[in-house]
Structure formats: structure tokens, C-alpha cells
């Protein structure tokens, strides 16, 4: 059985080198004994998946991807281009969408994460009718909420395009949703999500890395690299195993009432490590996995 390899994004300016953001990780993966192949992320996003995977030798076995986020449709193109070369992805396109987009993982984690509702909105579409977010908000009820798409929020635009003090305030809700959709533009992923806002204690988030249902690492969240909480993982582990995706992350924070909550679930291939962490132990765990 062929050991898994890793597809890392190439440097757009020096195509024979890994993207600088992932260069330390690629070196760590090599130290762990992994095969490394560089892929052209720009070509993939442009719809040329065949060119993107041109360095992958035919029949060279299964791969994990490791790099920048890929829209789910383009990830499917990546999978098909590799299959045409006799290769495969250890996270297939269906599993990627499940872990990467909130509608894919929410029901499995419903009791462990803030209440959420959503509606498809095509990328680049006009601003949704104000009745759309109002209808979604009515399901959650009054109280503060968060606006995001299927993958991410604009938390650095907190008051302008993320946080709604009261979901029952239809005017304010429409303003925040409209600004969020405007700022995301063509990068809007999947659709519109409203989430109930929960208050967490200071101390940052922990990012838990799961491979085949087992927690193999707990790191700081990249946004709070100097803080590493120690979350309880029992119920979350059960949910991860029920989800059935091979390499995922769960971002966790402690709510003010003392309960650990899942803030986000993500596909591990596109989840970031904190600065200075090259992920060598993580890659070793992935190499121990088999197709």
C-alpha cells in the first residue's frame, strides 16, 4: 500500500518552491518522511485543474491536500483531475464540503455549537431581499447574533459586517447583512448564515486536530497564538466520529457558564496552524493513516 503524499501550494513567483506561507510545513512533512508535490492554486481557482496538478506523477498514490482554502466546486475539480492521473485525495470532494461548509457539519454538532440558520446565496449575487435575513432571524428569536457565510465571518469588521446586537432589529440586521455580502463579493462561500451569539470567557480558542476520529493535536487558534486553553473533548470526539470525515479541526472556546463549545468545524487540510508551529507531529500522524 502506497504511503500518503501531500499536495502543497506552490509559490506563485517561484513555482518550484512551496508557497512561503507553507514552506516550513512542507519541510516538516519531508522530515516526517512524506512525499511532497506542488500544485498551482491560482490555476485551480481559474478553472484549470489539469495544469494545477501537472507535477503529480501518474499512479503516484493517495494525497492529502495542504494549502489555501479552495471553494468546494474547485476542490471537486481537483479531485477529478487527480483521478484522471490515477491518483486520489484522501479527503474526497463530498467530505471536504461536509467539513468545510457549515450546513455540512451543523446537524452533527447541533448540541455543541451556537444555534444557526442559513440560506443559499450564489456568489456575486445581488444583495438579498431584506425579508430573507428577517425570516432567518425569526427562527433564532431575539438577542444578539453573528452574520457569516458557509465558511467564514468578517470578524475584523465586527460592528459593520458581523455582529448584530439584536436580531429582532430588522433595520440593523439588513444593514449588517448587506455590508457583509457587499464586502465578500465574489468570495461569498455558499450562502448566508445567522448564528446566535454566545459569550465566551477571555483566554482564546483552542484548535483541535482530528485524524480518523482521534484528537492528535491541540494547538492555539492562529488568531490567539499565545493562548492555549485545554478543552474537554468527550462529546466533541463523538460528534467528529459521527461526521465521518478523516481530517478535521474543531475550534473550541469556554462559554461564560463553564461549558466548552464548538465555535467552528473545518477541513484540516485548509485549517491554519499558529505562527511558529510547523506541524511535524501532525504530519507524522497523517502519515500513519492509510487509504
Protein Blocks (a to p, Z undefined) as FASTA:
>chain_A
ZZddddddddfklmmbccfklmmmmmmmmmnopacddddfklmmnopamlmmmmpcghib
paddddddddfklmmmmmmmmmmnopacfbdfklmmmmmpmklmmmmmmmmcccdddddd
dehiacddfklmmmmmmmnogcddddddfkbccfklmmlmmpcfblklmmlmmmmmmmmm
mmnmmmlghiacddddddddehijaddddeehiafbdcddfklmmbccdddfklmmmmmm
mnopabdcddddddfkopacdfbdcdfklcccdehiaolmmmmmmmmpcZZ
